[in-house]
């Protein structure tokens, strides 16, 4: 979604904003712009396309201001044009606004403002905010005008505001869209994501809904929309700036694929005792009593996190004996979900800001559910609104296509399953130790799976020209088939479908011919013979079979066209290992097709609109 960066301090503001926008590129965008004050004048520069297009427009100009705002836009209302790019201004070009979110009542506000004599230049919903602030500046200072304007707005937003008449302050505010304040040495920033702040500070304030931050040269003040002071605690971000750099890899996605063993270890670190056969989940203490009383579990997520939830269903049901339901965040509240105080609600999100999942969490809490969250970003909205949180500690994930976030979510879900199983008496210490032994081996096995990279690249070279792929899996590996297909679609733009292998004969088998690669997940588990039968069905119709099997499985290798041997593991840890070659396959195909791997078209990293 849209990215925001704002700065006030002693540094030249244009380079700070440009660097911040580059660090927000991964969110997805189609245009970019910035605004800053220089010698009392407000200057605005906008451009369609990439950050480099904006930099070209700025090249060779002598800009010396030290307060300003920057923005990357992911189009919602209005086409990707320079007129619709942010920042947006008021009638006189003295107020600028950058915005992430959707203003639901913008048409009514726009009509009202037009009737009052305001002139609009864009098709966006954002511009109404600039005109509302302009209206209230006739009788109030900047912070007051912003607060009054926002009281007329309905919808989701994080905004940054700059006014020519106040050269020392930036105002930021949020409702249902993330905004973080950075506290540096004599400098202060706002941003959509922590990543944009890391070169300047690790000390941050996370704004909550309905809060307004005023950044001046001497500090930061936070109030409610009514102007009441809010006391905020400073949090220190553990992420190092270097974690967000490519580190010699060609793409962030490849770097993050290779970071998965480390991410799994960090997710496990300090959370178990093999000797005691116990799980320790810091951040979940407030849920301990509820965990002993719940009678079922509901997992809610979107995208790749939803696939993690599908695997989580198998993990939880096997270790707890509880029934588990999985739902999309975007669908949960639009039916009448039968959840209550005996239902453990678990929200899963890499960013912790996925709006559909956040709104589902709020609905579940209204219905009395004890709510847990599995997220990566510390201090994110979902983590703060849940009753308990389990951080994955994967570090920043820059590539839009999620990789290490997925496998660290699987690791966290396994930990949660073991803890809940033990808390409910479904597992004793010996049972926990048995599972832990498998889980502890997982990072090392993931390192071995990464050694398939060269083999996978050769397959990518051979099949990058195909128009369609089919991914098949059974049982706990069916969600992995879905995830493999999603990765290919996301970054290579090749049509791919993930299917439960047993359902292939109920329709998809009609698609199979000599031109279609079929990727089959075929570990040696309890449905192994069934998946072999599905492979025979594909081969009988001339299909090309690329199989992922268990290391040493010659029977499988003899039945397929290509076989990638994944390290032997337990059934419950196998999905994480099987995922890695599928990520590499999608990556190498996309590279060979010349696609923008880290920033695929039309996609955003953190979906903060409904």
N, C-alpha and C positions, 0 to 999 in steps of 0.2 A: 504494500500500500504506500501511499504518499509518505515522503520523508521530510522532516523539519529539522533545521539547525539554526540556532540563534546565538549571537555572541555580543558581549559588552566587556571591554577591558582595554589594556594598553596596546595590544598587537594590531597590526594591519588586518582589517577584518576580511577582506576579499580572499586572501589565501586560506584563512581559517574556515570560511564558508565553503570554499571549493573542496578542501580536504574533507570536511564533514559530509558534503554531498557525495563524494566518492565512497565514503564509508557506509553510506545509506543506499548505494546503488542496488545492492542485493535485494532490497525490498520490492524491486520492480518499478518501472516508470517509463513514461513516454515523452516527458518534457522536463525542463529544469529552469530555475531562475533564482535571482537573488536581488536584494534591496539593501541599501546602506546609506548612512548619512555622511556627507563630506562637506565641511565648511558651511553647515546649516542647510544644505540642499539634500533632498531625497533622490537618490539615483536608483533606477530599476533596470535590470537586464534580464531578458527571458529568451529561451530558445527551445525549439522542438528537437527532439532526438536525445542524444547522449550528453553526458557531462562535457565531453570533449567539444561538442558543438557550442556549448555555453562558454567554455574556455576560449575557443576561437573568437567568439564575439567580444570577449574581454581583452584579447591579446593586444599588447602595446599601449594600453591606456594607463594613465597615471592615477591610480586610485589610492587614497590615503586615509579613508575613514576607519574608525575602530568600533563601530556598533552597526549591527545589521542582521538580516535574516536570509536564509536560503531554503530552497524547496525542490523536491523531486515529485512530479505528479504522475499518478496512476489514474487514468481518466475514468470518471463515473458520469458526471453531468457535463456534456459538451465534448466535442471532438478533440483530439490531440493537436491543437493549433497554438501559435504564439499568443493569440488573444486569450485563450483559455488557460495558458500556463500561469503558474503562480510566480511571484506575489501579485495579489490583486489590490487595486487602489480605489480610493473614494473619488468623488467628482473632481476635486481639485488636485489630485495626485499628491496629497500630503499624508495620507494614512495608507499603510500597506498591511496586508494580512496574508499569512500562509496558513493552510488548513489541511488536516487529514480527517476524513470522516464524511458523513452525509447530513446535510441540513434538510430535514424532512418537510418543513413548512416554508421553504425558500420562495416558492412561487407566490404564496400569499404575501410574504414580506416584500418581495420584489414589486408586486403590483401596488402595494401601499406606498413604498418609497418612490416609485415612479410618479404616483399621484401627488406626492409632496415635492416633486421637481428634480429628483435624482436621475442622473443619466448613467446607464449601464453599458459596458463595453464587451462583456463576455457572455457565454452561455452557461456559466458555472453557477453552482449554488453558493460557493464561497463568497462571491462578490457582495452579497447582501450584508455580510458581516462588516465589511469595510464601510459601507454606506450607513449602517446603523451606528457604528462608532463615530463617524463623521457627524451624524445628527446630534449625538449626546455630547460631543466635544464643544458644542456651542455654549454649554452651561456647566461643564465639569472637567476635571483633569483626566489624564489618560486612563489610569486604573479604574476610576469610577465609570467613565464612559464605556470601557470594555465590559465591566460587570453589568451595567444597565442593558447594553446591547445583547449580551448573552442570555439575559432573562427573557428575551423575546424569542429566542431560538429554541426549536425542538429538534432532536436528533443526536447524532454522535459527532464529537469533534475533539481534536486537539488543535490549538491555534497559537500562532505567534503574531504579535502586533508591534509595529514601529510607527512613530508619528514624528513628522518634521518639526512640530512645535515642542518636542521634548527630546532633546539630543542625548539624554543620559539614561534612558530607561527602555527596556523591552518588557512587554507583558505576555505571559503565556497562560493558558487555561486548558482544562480537559473535562470531557464527559464521555465515558465509554471508548476512549481512544488514548493510547499511551503518550505520556509526556514526562520526561526526566529532566531535572535541573542539575547541572554540574557546578560544583563549588571549587574553583581554582584559587591560586594565589593572586589576589587582586583582579581576577577575571571570573565571569559567570556565564553559563551557557544553558540553553535548552535544546533538547533533541528528542526525536521519536524513539531512538534506541541508544543504549549504552555505548555501542561501538563508536559512535560519532564523538563521544566525550573522552574516550580513553587516552588520546594524545595529550590532553590537557589536565585531567584529573580522574581520580577514582572515587572521589567523595561526591555522593549524589543524594538528592531528595526525589522520592517517587511521589508525584502528585496523585491524589485521589479524585474521584468524580466530584465535580462542583467546586474545585479549588482553583484559585487564580494566583499566579506567581508574578511578582514585580521584581525584575532584575535591574539593579542600579549599579553604579560604579563602586558603591560602598557595601553592597550586600544584596540579600534576597529577602523579600517579605512575602508570606503566603497568607491568603485570606479565603473566606468563603465567597460565594457570589453575592452575599449580603454585606460583605466588607468586614466580617468578623475575623480577627486574627486566628491563625491556625499554627500550632506548635508542631513542627516536623522533626523527626530524628534523622540525623545524617547516617547514611549507610555507606560502607566502603566496598567497592566492587573488587572481587578477587581476580578477575580476568586480567591477564597481561595484554598490553597492546599488540605484542608480537603474535599472540594467538590468532589475531584477526588478519595477519599477513600471509601471503602465499607460501613463504618459506621455501622457495625454489621450485614449487610445483607449477605446472602450466595453468591449472585452474584451481579455484577454491574447492570445487566439487571433488577433484582427485585427492587433494590434500585431506579433505574431511573423510573420504573413504578410508584413507590410510591412517587416520587418527582414531579409527573405531576401537582397536585394542586398548589404547590409552583411555578413551572415553568410557569403555566398559569397566576398566579397573577403577577409574575415578568414581563411577557410580556405585561400585561395591565398597570402596574404601571406608573403613571405620563403621561398617553397618552389619557386621556379623562376627560371631565367635564360633569357629569350627569346633573348638574344644568344648564349649558349653552347649553347642547345638542351638544357638539363639540368634535372632535377628534384632538389630537395634535401628530404629527409624527415627532419628532426630527430626523434629518438626511435625511428627504425627502424635505426640503425647496427648493432646487434647481429645483425640479420637479413641483412646484406649478403651474406655468404658463402652462406647458405642460398638466397637469392633467385636466385643463379646456378645452383643445382642442382635446384630443384624441377621436377617434371614435370607437376604439376597443382595446382589451387587448389580449396579448399572454403570457401564462404562460409556462415556460420551466424548467424541472427538470429531475432527474433520481431516480429510486428506490422508496423508501418510500416517498421522497419529491414529486415525480410525483403523487402519490396517494393524497397527500395533495393538489397539484395543481388541481386535478380533483374535489375535494370538493370545492376548491377556485372558480372554474368555476360557481358552483351553487351560492355561496355567492356573487360573483361580478355581475353576470347577474341579480340576484334578487334585489340588492340594487342600481345598477347603470343604468340598462337598456342597457348596452353595450354588444355586442357579444364578447364572450371569447373563445379563442382557447387554447388547451393544447397540448404540444408537448414534446417528449423526447429530452433531450440534445444531445443524441447520434445520433438523426435523423435530427434535425432541419437544420443543414447547408448542408446536403446532398441532399436536394431538393431545389427548388427555393422558399423560404418562402416569401409570399406576405405581407411584413411588410414595414412600412415607418414612416415618422415623425408623423403621426396621430395614430400610434400604440404604446401603452404602453407595453413595454417588461418587464416581471418580472421573474428574475432568482431566483430559490428556492434551497437552499443547506444548510444542517446542518453545514458542515465543511467550506463552502465557497471556497473550493478548488477542487470540482468535475470538472475534466478537460473537460468532454463533455459539461457541463453546462457553464463553463467559456468560452470555444470556441464559443458556441452558443451566449453568451452575446456579444462577440467581433463582431460576424457576424451581429447581430442586430444593434449594434452601427454604423457599417460601412454603414448600410442601412438607417441610420438617426433616428432610434427609440430612444425616451427617455427611459432610462433603469433604473429600480429599482431592488433591491435585497432584499430577505428575507433570512437572514443567522443567524447562532448562534455565530460563532467565530469572535470576534472583530479583525479587521485588516487583515482578510483573503483576498485572491486575488479578489474574486467576489465582496466583499464589497468595495474594493478600486477602482475597475474598473467601477462599476455602477455609474450612476448619483446621485442616492439616495439610502439609505440603511435603512432597518427596521430590527433591531436586535431583536432576540427572547428572549435573556437573560435567556436561559434555563440552563446555566452552563454546565460544561464539560459532555459530554455523552461518556462513556467509552465502554459500551456494543456495539458490532458490530450491532446487530439488533436494529434499531432506535425505540424509544418509546416516551420519553418526547419531543424529537425534533419534532416528528410528531404532537402531540397535541398542542405544542407551535406554530408551523407553522400554524395550523388551526386558532389559536387565532389571530395571526398576520395578516393572510389573511382576517379575519373578520374585524379587525380594518382598514386595507387598503380599503376594500370594503365600509365600512361606510364613511371613509374620502373621497374616490373618489365619492361616491354617493352624499355626501353633496356638494363637490366641483362642481359637475356638475348640481346641483339643482334637482336631482332625490329624495333626502331626505331633509326634513326640520328638524328643531331642535327637534320637537316632534317625528318624525320618528327615528332620531338618538337615542333619549332617550329610545324609546321603545326597539330598538335593544340592546342598552347598558345595559338595565336592565336584559336582558337574558344573555348577555355576562359576566356581573359582578357576576351572580349567578353560573357560570360554575365551578370555582375552588371548591366551596363547594359541588356541585353536583358530581364532580369527586371524592372527598373524600368519598362520599356515595357509589359510584360505586366500589371503592376499597374494600369495606366491602363484596363484593361477592367472595373474594379470596378463602375462605374455600370451598364454594360451587363449585367454578371452579376447585379447586384441586381434589375434589371428582369425577368430570367428567373426569379429566385427568387420574386418576387412572383407570377408567373404560374403556377409549378408547385409551390409549397410545399404545396399540398393533395393532391398525388399520393401514392399508397400505395407505388408500386414504381418503381424506376429500373433501367435496364440500361446498363452502361458497356462499350464495345467498343474494343479496340486490337489492333494486330498488331506482331509483332517486338518491338523495344525499347520500344514504347509499350504493350504488353500489361500490364506491371507497373504502369504509370501508371493504366490503367483499373482495376486492382485497388485501387490506392491511392485513386483518386477515389471508388469505391464504399465503401471503408472509411470515409473521412471523412464521407460522408453518413450512413452507419449510426451511426457513433460519436456524432455530436452532434445529429442531427435525429430519430433513431430510425425513419427510413424504411427499409424493406427495399430493398436495392440489391445488385446482383451485378456483378462485373467478369468479363469473358469475353474469351478470344481470339476475335477477330471471325470467323476462319475456322471456328471451332467452333460458331458460333451456329446453323447449320443442323442440328447434331446434338443438338438439344434445346431450347435457350432460345427459338428462333424461335416455339415454340408459345405463349409468353407474350405475344407482341407483339400489341397492339391499339391502338385510338385513344386509350386512357387512359394508355399507358406512354411516358414520355420515354426516349429512347435517346441517350445521350451517346457520341459517336464521336470518337476521336482520329484525325485525318486529315491529318497533315502531308504535304507533297510530298516523299516519299522513295521508296525502291525498291518499296514495296508500295502505293503510292498508288492505282493502278488497281484493285488487289484490294479496298481499303477502300471505294472508290466502288461496287464491285459489292455489297459488304455493305450499304451504305447503300440501294441500290436494293431489296434484299431486304426491308429494314425498311419502306421507303416503300410497297412493293407490298402490305403487310399493314396499312396504315393507321397505322403507328407515327409518333411525333413524334421528329424527329431534331434534336438539338442538337450541332453539329459544332465541333470545334476544328481550325482549319486554318492554313495558312501565309499570312501577310499578303499580300493581293493576289490570292488564289485565287478568282476569280469563278466558275470552273467548279463548285467545291464549293458556293459560296454559292447558286448557282441550283438545286442538287439537294436542299437541306435546308430545314428550317423556321427554324432560327436558326444563325448562324455567328459564332463568336468568332475573330477573326484574331490569331494569336500571332506575334510577331516572327520573321522568317526566321532560321534558325540551322543549325548542322551537325546531322547525324542523332544524334550522340552527346551533344550538349548539349540537344537538343530536349526530352527527358523532363522536365528541371528546369523549363523554361518552360511546358510543357503542364500541369504540375502546379498552377501558380499559379491559373488560372481555376477549376480543380476545387476547390481549397481555398476560394476565395471563394464558389463556388456552395453548397457545404456550409454555410459560415458564414452566408450570408444566408438560406438556407432555415431553418436552425435558429433564427436570430433571429426570423424572421417566425412561426415556430411557437411562440415563447415558451420555447424550451428553454434549459437551463443550459449555455451554450456551453463555458465553461472547465472545468466540473466535471460532465460528463455522468454520468448514473446508472450505477451498477454498475462504473465504470471507475476504474482507478488509473494514475497517471503512470508509476510505476516498479514493475514487477511483481517483487517480491522473494520470492515463494513459488512453489513448483512446482505 
